[in-house]
Amino acid sequence: MNLNVRGIRCSVDQETTDFLNKKLQKLDFTEDYLQDLDIVLKKETSGQAYHLDAQLHFRWGTVKQVSYDSYELLEGIEMLVDKIESVARKEKSKVIEK
């Protein structure tokens, strides 16, 4: 799986990267069918909120979008990874059923 993480109006420091990599270990089961994972961490201009987006690119051509809004960056990353895991499991079950 190719991982691409970028920040908009916020820096993706080493602590954030390490935390994200630790949480993404939950996605080891997707190694065979998740080709690319693009994550964008965006700090909103008004207030202190973060908007997190992830695009999942599966080997069979399907692209899924997952988003989460949070006031805390690390909490938002945890919830985003949970959503990514849920979408990946659902997509895998759809392909197996066909």
N, C-alpha and C positions, 0 to 999 in steps of 0.2 A: 504494500500500500504506500503510495506517495502522499506525504503530508505537506500541506502548504498552509502556514499560519502568518497572518499579517494583521497589523493594527492600524486603525484610522483614528487620528487624534489621540492616540495613546501608544506607548511603547510596549513592545512585547519583550520584557526583560527575561533574564535567565530563570528567575524564580517562577514566573508565569509559565515559561516553556517546560520546566521540570515538572510542575504541577499538572500541566496538560498531558505530558507524556505518561505520567503515572496513571492518570485517569483513563487514557486511551489504551492502556494494557487490557482493559475490559473488552476491547474490540479485537483481541487476538483471534477469535473464532471467525472473523470476517476476512482473514488474510487471503483466502482462496478466491473470493469473489468481489471484494471492495478494492477497486483499482486506485482511485484518487479520493482524497479528503481535503477539501479547501475550507479553512476556517478564517473568518474575519471577525476581529474584535473591534467594535466601534464605540467610542465614547461620545455620548450625545452632547451637543453644544449647549443645550439648556438643561441645567440640573447636573446631577452626578450619576446618572444612569448609564448602563452599558447595553448595547444591542449586539448580540452574538448571532452570527449566521454560519451555517455549515452547508456545503454542497457535497453530496455523496455520489460518486461516479462508479457504477457497477460495471463489471466486465461485459455484461450482455447489453450495455448501452443505455440503461435507465439512469436518470439523474434525479435525485431527490433533494429537496431543500428543507432545512430544519432551522428554526429561529428561536431565540429566547431573549427576554429582556430582564435585566437584574440591576439592582443598585450596588451589589458587590460583585467584583470580577470573578473571584475564585468560586463563589457560590454559583454564578452564572455558568462557569465552565463545567462544574459538576452536573448541573441540570441539562446543559446542552449535550454532554456526553451520554447521559441517560436517554435523552431523546434520540440521539444517533443510534444507540444500541437497539432501542425499540424499533426504529424504522428499518435497520439492517436485518433484524430477526424477521420482521413482517415480510420484507422483500424476499428474503431467502425462502421463507415458507411458500410464497406465491410461486416462485420458480420451481420448487420441488414438486408442488401440486400439479403443475402443467406437464 
